Amino acid sequence: MSTATPRAQFHQKNLRQPAQHAAVENQLRYERHRPEETTLYRLVQEHIGTFCGILTHGFLRLRCADCNHEKLVSIELPRCAY
């Protein structure tokens, strides 16, 4: 019968050998996500002007007459051909 406490027995069983520790570290390597390679990212990038509008290209300020809440709405102005 072992005289070690249950906690000590647990730690003795779960000590990792250096080779095992290195193997676990290799499995936990961080790899960056690449959102720019997804279809959704490319779709939004191509159509950002129609999705959100770009306020520097022109906008309207709308205000609710009841609660005075304001919202900016972008407008696409025709581009000059010159």
Phi and psi restraints in degrees (value plus and minus 20) as a CYANA .aco file:
   2 SER   PHI    -100.5   -60.5
   2 SER   PSI     120.7   160.7
   3 THR   PHI    -113.5   -73.5
   3 THR   PSI     -24.6    15.4
   4 ALA   PHI     -93.3   -53.3
   4 ALA   PSI     128.3   168.3
   5 THR   PHI     -90.3   -50.3
   5 THR   PSI     138.9   178.9
   6 PRO   PHI     -76.7   -36.7
   6 PRO   PSI     -55.5   -15.5
   7 ARG   PHI     -86.0   -46.0
   7 ARG   PSI     -63.4   -23.4
   8 ALA   PHI     -85.0   -45.0
   8 ALA   PSI     -59.4   -19.4
   9 GLN   PHI     -82.3   -42.3
   9 GLN   PSI     -61.2   -21.2
  10 PHE   PHI     -80.6   -40.6
  10 PHE   PSI     -68.0   -28.0
  11 HIS   PHI     -85.2   -45.2
  11 HIS   PSI     -56.9   -16.9
  12 GLN   PHI     -85.8   -45.8
  12 GLN   PSI     -59.3   -19.3
  13 LYS   PHI     -89.8   -49.8
  13 LYS   PSI     -53.0   -13.0
  14 ASN   PHI    -120.6   -80.6
  14 ASN   PSI      -8.6    31.4
  15 LEU   PHI     -90.0   -50.0
  15 LEU   PSI     114.3   154.3
  16 ARG   PHI    -115.4   -75.4
  16 ARG   PSI     122.9   162.9
  17 GLN   PHI     -97.5   -57.5
  17 GLN   PSI     133.6   173.6
  18 PRO   PHI     -73.7   -33.7
  18 PRO   PSI     -60.1   -20.1
  19 ALA   PHI     -85.3   -45.3
  19 ALA   PSI     -60.1   -20.1
  20 GLN   PHI     -86.4   -46.4
  20 GLN   PSI     -59.9   -19.9
  21 HIS   PHI     -82.0   -42.0
  21 HIS   PSI     -63.0   -23.0
  22 ALA   PHI     -84.4   -44.4
  22 ALA   PSI     -59.3   -19.3
  23 ALA   PHI     -83.4   -43.4
  23 ALA   PSI     -60.6   -20.6
  24 VAL   PHI     -86.1   -46.1
  24 VAL   PSI     -61.5   -21.5
  25 GLU   PHI     -81.9   -41.9
  25 GLU   PSI     -57.8   -17.8
  26 ASN   PHI     -85.7   -45.7
  26 ASN   PSI     -52.2   -12.2
  27 GLN   PHI     -95.3   -55.3
  27 GLN   PSI     -41.4    -1.4
  28 LEU   PHI    -117.9   -77.9
  28 LEU   PSI       2.9    42.9
  29 ARG   PHI     -89.7   -49.7
  29 ARG   PSI     118.4   158.4
  30 TYR   PHI    -101.5   -61.5
  30 TYR   PSI     114.1   154.1
  31 GLU   PHI    -144.2  -104.2
  31 GLU   PSI     105.4   145.4
  32 ARG   PHI     -84.6   -44.6
  32 ARG   PSI     117.9   157.9
  33 HIS   PHI     -91.7   -51.7
  33 HIS   PSI     132.7   172.7
  34 ARG   PHI    -143.8  -103.8
  34 ARG   PSI      55.1    95.1
  35 PRO   PHI     -83.5   -43.5
  35 PRO   PSI     -47.5    -7.5
  36 GLU   PHI     -87.2   -47.2
  36 GLU   PSI     -30.9     9.1
  37 GLU   PHI    -115.7   -75.7
  37 GLU   PSI     -19.5    20.5
  38 THR   PHI    -109.5   -69.5
  38 THR   PSI     135.8   175.8
  39 THR   PHI     -83.4   -43.4
  39 THR   PSI     -62.0   -22.0
  40 LEU   PHI     -81.4   -41.4
  40 LEU   PSI     -64.2   -24.2
  41 TYR   PHI     -80.7   -40.7
  41 TYR   PSI     -67.1   -27.1
  42 ARG   PHI     -84.7   -44.7
  42 ARG   PSI     -59.1   -19.1
  43 LEU   PHI     -82.5   -42.5
  43 LEU   PSI     -66.9   -26.9
  44 VAL   PHI     -84.9   -44.9
  44 VAL   PSI     -61.3   -21.3
  45 GLN   PHI     -81.9   -41.9
  45 GLN   PSI     -60.3   -20.3
  46 GLU   PHI     -92.1   -52.1
  46 GLU   PSI     -49.9    -9.9
  47 HIS   PHI    -140.1  -100.1
  47 HIS   PSI       3.9    43.9
  48 ILE   PHI     -79.3   -39.3
  48 ILE   PSI     -54.2   -14.2
  49 GLY   PHI     -84.0   -44.0
  49 GLY   PSI     -57.9   -17.9
  50 THR   PHI    -103.1   -63.1
  50 THR   PSI     -45.4    -5.4
  51 PHE   PHI     -94.1   -54.1
  51 PHE   PSI     -72.0   -32.0
  52 CYS   PHI    -133.6   -93.6
  52 CYS   PSI     -48.6    -8.6
  53 GLY   PHI      58.5    98.5
  53 GLY   PSI     138.9   178.9
  54 ILE   PHI    -138.9   -98.9
  54 ILE   PSI      92.3   132.3
  55 LEU   PHI     -82.7   -42.7
  55 LEU   PSI     -45.1    -5.1
  56 THR   PHI     -91.8   -51.8
  56 THR   PSI     -33.2     6.8
  57 HIS   PHI    -107.3   -67.3
  57 HIS   PSI     -23.2    16.8
  58 GLY   PHI     107.8   147.8
  58 GLY   PSI     123.8   163.8
  59 PHE   PHI    -175.6  -135.6
  59 PHE   PSI     143.1   183.1
  60 LEU   PHI    -134.4   -94.4
  60 LEU   PSI     125.3   165.3
  61 ARG   PHI    -124.7   -84.7
  61 ARG   PSI      97.0   137.0
  62 LEU   PHI    -123.7   -83.7
  62 LEU   PSI     119.8   159.8
  63 ARG   PHI    -152.4  -112.4
  63 ARG   PSI     113.1   153.1
  64 CYS   PHI     -93.9   -53.9
  64 CYS   PSI     109.4   149.4
  65 ALA   PHI     -89.7   -49.7
  65 ALA   PSI     -45.9    -5.9
  66 ASP   PHI    -103.4   -63.4
  66 ASP   PSI     -68.2   -28.2
  67 CYS   PHI    -132.4   -92.4
  67 CYS   PSI     -22.3    17.7
  68 ASN   PHI      43.5    83.5
  68 ASN   PSI      -2.1    37.9
  69 HIS   PHI     -87.0   -47.0
  69 HIS   PSI     115.2   155.2
  70 GLU   PHI    -132.4   -92.4
  70 GLU   PSI     129.3   169.3
  71 LYS   PHI    -163.5  -123.5
  71 LYS   PSI     117.2   157.2
  72 LEU   PHI    -114.5   -74.5
  72 LEU   PSI     112.3   152.3
  73 VAL   PHI    -141.8  -101.8
  73 VAL   PSI     103.7   143.7
  74 SER   PHI     -95.7   -55.7
  74 SER   PSI     130.0   170.0
  75 ILE   PHI    -147.3  -107.3
  75 ILE   PSI     123.4   163.4
  76 GLU   PHI    -113.1   -73.1
  76 GLU   PSI      94.2   134.2
  77 LEU   PHI    -107.9   -67.9
  77 LEU   PSI     124.8   164.8
  78 PRO   PHI     -82.2   -42.2
  78 PRO   PSI     120.4   160.4
  79 ARG   PHI    -102.1   -62.1
  79 ARG   PSI     123.3   163.3
  80 CYS   PHI     -90.7   -50.7
  80 CYS   PSI     116.4   156.4
  81 ALA   PHI    -104.0   -64.0
  81 ALA   PSI     -26.8    13.2
